Amino acid sequence: MLSPILEQVRRDLEPLDDRNILVLCSASGDIAFWLARGLKRGRITGLELDQRLLEHSSQRAREQGLSSVIDFRPAEKTRIPFPDSTFDALVSEFVVFPTPTPTEIGQPEMARVIKPGGVMVLTDVIVTKPIPQEVREGLQVIGLDYLCEGTQDDFRRWMEEADLTEVEVLDFTPVVRQVWEKRRESMSTTLEGFTYLLDDPNFKLGEAIFYIYARGKKH
């Protein structure tokens, strides 16, 4: 159901060949491996804070004989440990394969390591109004424990301030809503978090919580 998001990532990064791509917060490596399937030449680097996930993804790369194509390294909390203009593209993906330990790296630091003309792609879960603690706790119970405070206009502005051009912010909330509805159907009991996320007129998806896709090109 989330394949439209992955296909959008692929389209925005094409052509993949000969590109040096950074996957920030690479989790268990699924995005890196997915991109590698369309890569004949080039390299993908994944950065991840969670040591367990980092070890898992590195082992997968060795087992699949992809260590020469995919390299997983420890992330840092607030900076990217690479020189300026290192990568042709950067992907920071918090929707399809989210990491449990996100970094605190902003768009200016992401843009710093992208070459001029390179592409930045971000997916994120945003909350556009204050969420009471009991609602947050209910969402955490069903697995939604990461929310970025900001609006779609904020993301557009942050990317433009980071010297990115051709910035677009797309709303993928309707796509992801289908996933949450399926999850609720599969549960034997109804948890309050699903009610907040899918039904509550003040906090539901499309009202206070949105899944967004932002892209831009380095000036």
C-alpha positions as CSV (number, residue, x, y, z in Angstrom):
1,M,0.0,0.0,0.0
2,L,2.9,2.3,0.6
3,S,4.5,1.6,-2.8
4,P,3.4,5.0,-4.3
5,I,5.8,6.7,-1.8
6,L,8.7,4.4,-2.8
7,E,8.0,4.9,-6.5
8,Q,8.0,8.6,-6.0
9,V,11.4,8.4,-4.3
10,R,12.7,6.4,-7.3
11,R,11.3,8.8,-9.8
12,D,12.9,11.8,-8.1
13,L,16.3,10.2,-7.8
14,E,16.4,8.8,-11.4
15,P,18.7,8.2,-13.1
16,L,20.2,6.1,-10.3
17,D,23.3,4.8,-12.2
18,D,26.6,6.4,-11.2
19,R,25.0,8.3,-8.3
20,N,26.4,8.5,-4.8
21,I,23.3,8.4,-2.6
22,L,23.0,9.0,1.2
23,V,20.2,7.4,3.1
24,L,19.8,9.3,6.4
25,C,18.3,7.3,9.3
26,S,18.5,4.1,7.2
27,A,16.9,1.8,9.9
28,S,17.3,-1.8,8.9
29,G,18.5,-0.8,5.4
30,D,15.3,-1.5,3.4
31,I,15.4,1.8,1.5
32,A,19.1,1.3,0.7
33,F,18.6,-2.2,-0.5
34,W,15.5,-1.2,-2.5
35,L,17.5,1.5,-4.3
36,A,20.4,-0.8,-4.9
37,R,18.2,-3.1,-7.0
38,G,18.0,-0.3,-9.6
39,L,21.7,0.6,-9.4
40,K,24.2,-0.9,-11.9
41,R,27.0,1.6,-11.0
42,G,27.3,4.0,-8.0
43,R,27.2,3.7,-4.2
44,I,24.6,4.0,-1.4
45,T,25.6,5.0,2.1
46,G,23.3,4.5,5.1
47,L,23.6,6.3,8.4
48,E,21.8,5.0,11.4
49,L,21.9,5.8,15.2
50,D,20.5,2.5,16.4
51,Q,23.4,0.1,16.8
52,R,21.3,-3.0,16.6
53,L,19.7,-1.9,13.3
54,L,23.1,-0.8,12.0
55,E,24.6,-4.2,12.7
56,H,21.6,-5.9,11.1
57,S,21.8,-3.9,7.9
58,S,25.6,-4.3,7.6
59,Q,25.2,-8.1,8.0
60,R,22.5,-8.1,5.3
61,A,24.8,-6.3,2.9
62,R,27.6,-8.9,3.5
63,E,25.2,-11.8,3.1
64,Q,23.9,-10.5,-0.2
65,G,27.3,-9.6,-1.5
66,L,26.5,-5.9,-1.7
67,S,29.2,-4.5,0.5
68,S,30.9,-2.9,-2.5
69,V,27.6,-1.1,-3.3
70,I,26.0,-0.3,0.1
71,D,27.9,1.0,3.1
72,F,26.2,1.4,6.5
73,R,27.9,3.7,9.0
74,P,27.1,5.0,12.5
75,A,25.1,8.3,12.4
76,E,25.7,11.3,14.6
77,K,22.8,13.0,16.4
78,T,23.2,16.5,14.9
79,R,25.6,16.4,12.0
80,I,26.4,14.3,8.9
81,P,30.0,13.0,9.1
82,F,30.9,13.8,5.5
83,P,32.5,16.8,3.7
84,D,30.5,19.3,1.8
85,S,29.2,18.3,-1.6
86,T,29.8,14.6,-1.2
87,F,26.5,13.1,-2.5
88,D,24.4,13.4,-5.6
89,A,21.2,12.8,-3.6
90,L,20.0,12.4,0.0
91,V,16.9,10.5,1.2
92,S,15.6,10.9,4.7
93,E,12.7,8.5,5.1
94,F,10.4,8.4,8.2
95,V,7.3,6.9,6.7
96,V,7.7,3.5,5.0
97,F,10.7,2.2,7.0
98,P,11.0,4.5,10.0
99,T,13.9,4.3,12.4
100,P,13.1,4.2,16.2
101,T,16.0,6.6,16.8
102,P,15.8,9.6,14.5
103,T,18.5,12.1,14.3
104,E,18.1,15.9,14.9
105,I,19.7,16.9,11.6
106,G,18.0,19.8,9.9
107,Q,17.7,20.7,6.2
108,P,20.8,23.0,6.1
109,E,23.1,20.2,7.3
110,M,21.5,17.8,4.8
111,A,21.9,20.3,2.0
112,R,25.6,20.9,2.9
113,V,26.6,17.4,1.9
114,I,24.7,17.4,-1.5
115,K,26.5,18.5,-4.7
116,P,25.1,21.4,-6.6
117,G,22.2,20.1,-8.7
118,G,21.7,17.2,-6.4
119,V,18.4,16.1,-5.0
120,M,17.0,16.0,-1.5
121,V,14.0,13.8,-0.7
122,L,12.3,13.8,2.8
123,T,9.3,12.0,4.1
124,D,8.0,12.9,7.5
125,V,5.0,12.6,9.9
126,I,4.0,16.1,11.0
127,V,1.6,17.5,13.6
128,T,0.2,20.9,12.9
129,K,-1.5,21.7,16.2
130,P,-0.8,21.0,19.8
131,I,-1.5,17.4,20.8
132,P,-2.5,16.6,24.4
133,Q,-0.4,14.2,26.3
134,E,-3.1,11.5,26.5
135,V,-3.5,11.6,22.7
136,R,0.3,11.2,22.2
137,E,0.3,8.3,24.6
138,G,-2.6,6.7,22.7
139,L,-0.7,7.1,19.4
140,Q,2.4,5.6,20.9
141,V,0.5,2.5,21.9
142,I,-0.4,1.8,18.3
143,G,3.1,2.5,17.1
144,L,3.1,6.2,16.1
145,D,5.6,7.6,18.5
146,Y,7.4,10.0,16.2
147,L,5.8,13.3,15.2
148,C,7.5,16.4,13.8
149,E,6.0,19.7,14.8
150,G,5.5,21.8,11.8
151,T,3.3,22.5,8.8
152,Q,3.8,21.8,5.1
153,D,4.6,25.5,4.6
154,D,7.2,25.2,7.3
155,F,8.9,22.4,5.4
156,R,8.8,24.3,2.2
157,R,10.4,27.3,3.9
158,W,13.0,25.3,5.7
159,M,14.1,23.7,2.4
160,E,14.2,27.0,0.6
161,E,16.2,28.5,3.4
162,A,18.7,25.6,3.0
163,D,19.4,26.8,-0.6
164,L,17.1,24.3,-2.3
165,T,15.2,25.2,-5.4
166,E,12.2,23.6,-7.2
167,V,10.8,22.7,-3.7
168,E,7.6,20.7,-3.6
169,V,5.7,19.3,-0.6
170,L,3.2,16.6,-1.3
171,D,0.5,15.2,1.0
172,F,0.6,11.4,1.1
173,T,-1.8,11.2,4.1
174,P,-4.6,9.5,2.1
175,V,-2.1,6.8,1.0
176,V,-0.9,6.1,4.6
177,R,-4.4,6.3,6.0
178,Q,-5.3,3.1,4.2
179,V,-2.5,1.4,6.0
180,W,-3.7,2.5,9.4
181,E,-7.2,1.5,8.6
182,K,-6.0,-2.0,7.6
183,R,-4.1,-2.2,10.9
184,R,-7.2,-1.3,12.9
185,E,-9.2,-4.0,11.1
186,S,-6.5,-6.6,11.9
187,M,-6.6,-5.9,15.6
188,S,-8.9,-8.0,17.8
189,T,-9.6,-5.1,20.0
190,T,-10.1,-1.4,19.3
191,L,-7.3,0.7,20.8
192,E,-8.0,4.4,21.6
193,G,-5.0,5.4,19.5
194,F,-6.8,4.3,16.4
195,T,-9.8,6.4,17.3
196,Y,-7.6,9.5,17.8
197,L,-5.8,8.8,14.5
198,L,-8.7,7.9,12.3
199,D,-11.9,9.3,13.7
200,D,-11.2,12.2,16.2
201,P,-12.4,15.5,14.5
202,N,-9.6,17.4,16.3
203,F,-6.6,15.2,15.9
204,K,-7.2,12.7,13.1
205,L,-5.1,12.2,9.9
206,G,-5.8,15.1,7.6
207,E,-6.8,17.4,10.4
208,A,-3.8,17.6,12.8
209,I,-1.5,14.8,11.6
210,F,-0.2,14.5,8.0
211,Y,2.3,12.3,6.2
212,I,4.3,14.5,3.8
213,Y,6.8,14.1,1.0
214,A,9.2,17.0,0.4
215,R,11.7,17.3,-2.4
216,G,14.1,19.9,-3.7
217,K,17.2,20.5,-5.7
218,K,20.5,21.9,-4.4
219,H,21.1,25.4,-5.9
